[in-house]
Amino acid sequence: MIHARKDYNESVQDSTGRIPENEPVFLLRGQDIFAPGFVRAYAELYLAGGGNQEVYDGLIEHACKMDDWQAEVKKKFPTISPDQMIENYPSS
């Protein structure tokens, strides 16, 4: 799997091998101030696209867990230096 951040390619891996090595992925951390809203927006798009209500509910619950994490543990503006970003993706 290919993360947008180079440093995640080394530390965040799919131990089951279910994600192809050339598939782009995007990771949101619970501390990211934008993450809960992003998950909620994704949930709305998912449902509007014909998704299952149960999955939608689970996504909203996950966003609420992110809210709780931020209130209890940590929240911050995401910081990514240009040298952490992938410049050239491998061809598919």
N, C-alpha and C positions, 0 to 999 in steps of 0.2 A: 504494500500500500504506500501511497505517496502523500505525505502531509504537506501542507502549505509552508510549514516551518521545517527547516533542515534538522534542527535539534530534536524534533519529535520523531523523525525517521529513525533515529538511533535509540530512542527510549520508549516510544509508544508503539508496541507491536501487536500483531494478531497471532497469538500463540496457537490458534486452531487452524490457521491457514485458510480461512474461509474468504478472505478478501484478497483478490489477485494483487500481485506485487506492483502492477502498473496502474491500479485503480486509485484516482485521487480521492482523498478523504479530508474532512474538516473537523477538527476537535474543538469543542467549546468546554471550557472549565467552569465549574460552579462559581468560582470567585469573579469571573468576568461580568462586569456590570450589565453588559448587553445580553448575556446568555439567556436569562429567563424570558425576556421579551422575544428573543429570536426563536426559542422553542415554542412559545405561544403562537407566534406568527406562522411557524411551520405547521403547528397543529391545525390552525385555521385553514391553511392551504390544503393540508392533507384531507380534512373533512370536506371542504368545498370541492375537492377533486374526486369525491366518491369514497373516501376512506371510511373505515369501520369506527363506530362511535366508541367502542371499548378502547381501541388504540388511541383515539383522540383523548379520551379521559386519562389514559396513562401518560400521554405526553404532557397534558396540563398538570397532572400530579407531579411529574418530574420537574416542571418549571417551578412549581410551588416548593419543592425540595431545594431547588437552587436559591429561591428567595430566602428560605430558612437558613441555608448555609451562609448566605451573605449577611444575614442579620446576626447570626451566632458566631461565625468564625472569621470570615474575611470577604471583602469585596474590593475590587480595584479596576481601574481603567486598564484595558489590555495594552501592553507595551510589546512591540515587536521591532527589533532593529533590522535595518535593511539586509544586513549580512546573515540574518536567520531565515530569510525568505528564499525559496527555491527560484533560481533564475530561469533554468531551462528544464522543462519536464521531459522525461524520457519519452520517446515516441511509442505509440501503442502497437 
